[in-house]
Amino acid sequence: REAVGAVAPTCTAVESGGSEEVAMGLSLLGLPALPGQAPRLAAADGRSGQRRGVSREEVARIRGIDPQQAPEELRCAIDGKLLGTPVRSPHGHMFEKATLELWLERCGSVCPVTNLALRMEDCVRDKSVERQVVEWVRAEKAQHKERAQARRLQKAQGAQQVDAGDLC
């Protein structure tokens, strides 16, 4: 997928994330910890019991969810990928925090969409959008489970019909 914003070819963003963050986020979605990772009860910075969003890496590991199918308002204006830690610029554009930080580091203090002056300090974390991303991921996961269950049921019914046909 092409980037949504007007991104200069020399200004590309990369993603980062750790396996501890993945284990934490997967548990928020009702999924078990990955093999070899113990479930975490508190965030690394000592905040226990606080909810947080789902990182891009976490969503990529969830079977049945295609982040490219996310609504545009839940995608980064730089790279078009699903938001994990959304920040809103003073110009009203939504960015993935890590992607915007990398953009600003590599390309200077300029908005990738408007080319107006922009500093990371001018952007605010948008918890409402963060909650919308988590809700979208949960809904997609539930739909995937329903589709998988319907396929299994259809397969089982087809097998029963074949068995009944053998009796004739």
C-alpha positions in Angstrom: 0.0 0.0 0.0 1.3 3.5 -0.9 1.7 6.0 1.9 -1.2 8.3 2.4 0.8 11.5 3.0 3.2 13.3 0.7 6.3 11.4 1.7 9.6 12.3 0.2 11.5 9.2 -1.0 14.4 9.8 1.3 12.2 10.0 4.4 11.0 6.4 5.1 9.9 5.2 8.5 10.6 2.0 10.3 8.7 0.2 13.0 10.1 -0.9 16.3 8.7 -2.9 19.2 9.8 -5.5 21.7 8.5 -9.0 22.5 7.5 -7.9 26.0 5.2 -5.3 24.4 3.7 -8.0 22.2 3.0 -10.3 25.1 1.3 -7.4 27.0 -0.8 -6.4 24.0 -1.9 -9.9 23.1 -3.2 -10.5 26.6 -5.2 -7.3 26.3 -6.9 -8.8 23.3 -7.7 -12.0 25.1 -4.9 -14.0 23.5 -2.4 -16.1 25.4 1.2 -15.0 25.7 3.6 -16.2 23.0 5.6 -19.3 23.6 8.5 -18.6 26.0 7.0 -15.4 27.3 5.3 -15.1 30.7 2.2 -13.0 30.9 2.9 -9.6 32.3 0.9 -8.0 35.1 2.5 -4.6 35.0 4.0 -2.3 32.4 7.7 -1.9 32.3 7.4 1.7 33.7 5.6 0.5 36.8 2.0 1.3 35.7 -0.1 -1.6 36.7 -3.7 -2.0 35.7 -3.7 0.8 33.1 -4.9 -0.2 29.7 -2.9 0.7 26.7 -3.3 0.3 22.9 -2.2 -2.4 20.6 1.1 -2.0 18.8 1.4 -2.7 15.1 3.5 -5.8 15.7 0.9 -7.2 18.0 -1.9 -6.9 15.4 0.4 -8.5 12.8 0.6 -11.6 14.9 -3.1 -12.0 15.4 -4.5 -14.6 13.0 -7.4 -13.4 10.8 -6.8 -9.7 11.2 -5.7 -7.7 8.1 -4.5 -4.3 9.3 -4.8 -3.1 5.7 -8.6 -3.4 6.0 -8.7 -0.9 8.9 -10.7 2.3 8.3 -8.6 5.3 7.0 -9.1 7.2 10.3 -7.3 4.4 12.1 -4.2 4.6 9.9 -1.1 6.7 10.0 -1.0 9.6 7.5 2.7 8.8 6.7 2.7 5.1 5.9 -1.0 4.2 5.9 -0.5 1.4 8.5 -2.8 0.8 11.5 -2.1 3.1 14.4 -0.6 1.7 17.6 0.2 4.9 19.5 -1.7 7.6 17.7 -0.7 11.2 18.0 -2.6 14.1 16.4 -0.7 17.1 14.9 -1.9 20.6 15.5 -2.9 20.5 11.8 -5.4 17.7 12.5 -3.5 14.8 10.9 -3.1 11.4 12.7 0.3 9.7 12.9 1.8 6.7 14.5 4.1 8.1 17.2 7.2 6.1 16.3 6.8 6.8 12.6 6.4 10.5 13.1 9.4 10.6 15.5 11.5 8.9 12.8 10.2 11.3 10.1 11.0 14.3 12.2 14.5 12.9 13.0 15.3 12.2 9.4 13.5 15.0 7.6 13.5 17.9 10.1 10.7 19.7 11.8 8.2 19.7 9.0 4.8 18.0 8.7 4.8 15.2 6.2 1.3 16.1 5.0 1.2 19.9 5.0 4.9 20.8 4.9 4.2 23.2 7.7 6.5 23.5 10.8 5.9 20.6 13.2 7.6 19.4 16.4 6.8 16.3 18.4 6.0 18.5 21.4 3.2 20.0 19.3 1.4 16.7 18.9 -0.9 15.1 21.4 -1.6 11.4 22.0 -5.1 10.6 21.0 -6.5 8.0 23.5 -9.9 8.0 21.8 -8.4 6.8 18.5 -6.3 4.4 20.5 -9.5 2.9 22.0 -11.1 2.8 18.5 -8.1 0.8 17.2 -8.4 -1.8 20.1 -12.2 -2.0 19.5 -11.7 -2.5 15.7 -9.1 -5.3 16.4 -11.4 -7.0 18.8 -14.3 -6.9 16.4 -12.1 -8.2 13.6 -10.9 -11.0 15.8 -14.5 -11.9 16.7 -15.6 -11.9 13.1 -12.6 -14.2 12.2 -13.6 -16.6 14.9 -17.2 -16.7 13.6 -16.1 -17.3 10.0 -13.7 -20.1 11.2 -16.5 -21.7 13.2 -18.9 -21.5 10.2 -16.3 -23.1 7.9 -15.8 -25.9 10.4 -19.5 -26.5 10.7 -19.9 -26.5 6.9 -17.1 -29.0 6.6 -18.6 -31.2 9.3 -22.0 -31.1 7.6 -20.4 -31.9 4.2 -18.7 -34.9 5.8 -21.9 -36.2 7.3 -23.7 -35.9 3.9 -20.9 -37.9 2.3 -21.2 -40.6 5.0 -25.0 -40.7 4.4 -24.4 -41.1 0.7 -22.2 -44.2 1.3 -25.2 -45.9 3.0 -27.3 -45.9 -0.2 
